[in-house]
Amino acid sequence: MSGKPIVLHFWPTPNGHKLTMMLEECGLPYEVKFVNIGRGEQFEPDFLEISPNNRMPAIVDPEGPDGKPISLFESGAILQYLGRKTGQFYPQDERGRCEVDQWLHWQMGNLGPMAGQTHHFNNYAPEKIPYAIDRYVNEVNRLYGVMNKRLADRDFLAGDYSIADMAAYPWVRPYKRQNQNLADFPALEAWFVRIHDRPATIRAIAVGAEERAKFDLSKDKEAQAVMFGQRARTS
């Protein structure tokens, strides 16, 4: 697919990799602009113009609707936009689209936040709080069970491979850090392998690997202060 590249404001996190997966699958040209969230680059004014919640990923598509540029933040909204733009991995019929949307929103409201809290209390919290660790590990386990049951009679969450799968996969990748064992969920494990082995997935997950390797968030107190100590900014 030709055209001007989409500018992807990105850091190699699960939410960031949702978009590299979609962009790679669709064959869309894109340019990566790294937003180092451990160094506070998400608070720079130019980035806040397109992502007012100071979170990545975000995109700028120079060939948006009606040929005019458009910027978008929130990974789920961006996946839906790219699906509509390309006609890929997002059904055209309303029933099929509803099927995808519910699992996309399930990931956004459940799997992502709960897994994120598990990562935080397991790996970054200054003190180990057993109740908090157990609370989120157990909830992620429950959510894995939901996926496992859903995938028992189908290859992907909404039938064909879709943006719902691309949204969920990066949050299952760090299952060991979530104190989970994929072997306990055979249908989910088979789904995981199915997506893991796709050439586009391999390319997508490689994006930003070198940048991510430059610092260890679990030991970088400066980065932790930037990422976990923020309050409202009034100016």
N, C-alpha and C positions, 0 to 999 in steps of 0.2 A: 504493500500500500504506500503510495507516494504522498507528498505534501509536506508542509512545514512541520517540523517536529513539535510535539507537545512538550512543554517544559514541566518536568516532574520535580517538585521540591520534596526531598526524600532524605530519610535516614534508615539504615537497615534494621528495622523493627518489624514485628508481625504486620502492623498496619501499613507500613511502607511496602512490604513485599506483596500485599494484596494487589497493589497497582502494578508492580513490575510483572507479576504473573499475568494480569489481564493485558497489559501492553505487549508483552512477548507473545501471548497466545494470538492476539489480533494482528500481529505484525505491524503495529503502528510505530512510526518513527518517534523517538522521544529523546530528550536531552535531560540528564540528571543534574540537578543543582542540590548539592548536599547541604542539609540543615543540621549542623552538629548540635543536637539537643543537650549534650553534656557541657557545651560551652556557651549556651544561652543564645544561639543564633536564631532560635524561634521567637525571640523577643525583639528582633530588629525591625524597625518601622516598615521597611520594604516588604518584609514577609508578612507582617500584621495586616498590610493592605489587602492581601489575598486570603489570609487565614487569621481572622480576628480572635480566634480561640487559642492562639499561639501553639497550635499543634500541627505537626505534619502527619500525613502527606497532604499536599495540595498540588493543583495543576494550573497551568495557563495554556489553554488551547488557542493558538492564533487563528484557527479555522473553526470557530464555534458555530452556533446556530446562525443561519443567514449569512454565513461567511465572516461574521464579526468575532473578534477575540472574546473569550470568556475565561474567568478564573473560578475555581471551585475548591472548597475545602470539605472535609469529612469523607473518609475512605468509602463508605457505603454509597453516598451520593455520587461520588466520582465513578464507582463501578457501574452504577445504573446509567449514568450519562454516557460512559464509553460503550455500554451495551446498546443503548439507543443509537449512538453515533455510527457504530459499525454493523449493527444487526447481528452481532455474535454473542453467544453465551448468555443471552437474555431473551426469552421468548417474545414473539411478536403478538401472540394472542393473550387476551386478558386473563384467562384461567391459568395458562402456563406462567405468565408473569407474576400472578398472585402466589403461585406455588414457590417461585424463586424468592419473591420479596419476603415472605414470612420467615424463611430460613436465613436470609440475609439479615433481617432485623433481629432474629434470634441470636445470631452471632454478635451483632453490635451491642445488644442489650444484656446478653448472658455470658457467652463463652469468652469474649474478649475481656470485659471488666473483671470477671471472676478469676480467669487465668492471670490477668495482670496483678490482681491483689495477691494471688498465690506467689507470683514471682517476687513481689515486693517484700512480703513478710518472710519468705524463705531465704531471700538472697541479699536484701538491701536494708531491712529494718535494723536500727542500731542495737536493738535487743530482741531476742527471740521470745515471742509471745505465743505460748503453746495454743491458747484458745484461738487466736487469730489464724495461726497456721492450720490448725485442724479445721476451722470453719471453712476456709477457702479451698483447701485440698479436698475436703469432702464434697463441696459444691461442684468443683471441677469434675470430680469422679461421677457425680450425679449427671452432669451435662454430657460427659463421655457416654454414659449409659443411654441417654436420650438419643445421641447420634448413632450408637450401636444398634439400637432397636429400629431406628429409621432406616438404616442401611442394610438391615437383615435381608431384605427382598429387592434391593435395587443397588446399582453401582454408585449412584451419586445422590445428593440430598434432595434434589428436585427433579429426578429423572435423568435427563441428559446433563453432562458436565456444564456448569454454569458459574456465574459470579458468586453464588452462594457457597460453592465449594472453594473457590479462590479466597473468599473471605475467611472461611473456617480453617483451612489447611495451615496457614502460617501460625495460628494459635495452638495447633496440635503439635507442630514440629518440636517445641521445647517441652514435650511431655515429661521428660525425666526431671526437669526443673520444677515441674508441677507435682512431683512425687506420684506419678501415674505409671502404670504398666500397660502398654498397648496390648499385650498378649491376653489381658483380661477382657478385651473387647474385640473379638475376632472379626466382626463385620467392619468395625471402625479401622482396625489394622489393615484389612484388605483395601479399604478405601484410601488409606494413607499411602500405601505402596503404589496404588494405581496412579495417584497424583504425583507422588515423589519421582516416579520414573518418566514423567512426561518431559520431553526435551525443553519445552518452554519453561517448565518449573525449574529445571536445572539452571537454565540461563538466568531466570528471574532471581533465584536465591543467591546467585553469585554476585549480583549487583551490590556494591558497597561492602563486600566482605573485608577488603583490605582496610577500609576506613574504620569499620567496627573493631577490627583487631588492634587498633592503635591504643585503645584504652580499655581497662577493666572496670566497669561501672561498680562492681561490688567492692572495689578497693579505692576508687577515685572519690574522695570526700568532696572535692570541689564540684564535680559533676552531680553528685547526689544532692548537694545543697541547691544547685540550679534547678534540678528536676523535681525535687520533692519538698522544697521549702517555700514555694511561691504562694503569695496571697494576692488579692486584687490590686491591680495597678490603676490608679486614678488619673494618671497623666502619661 
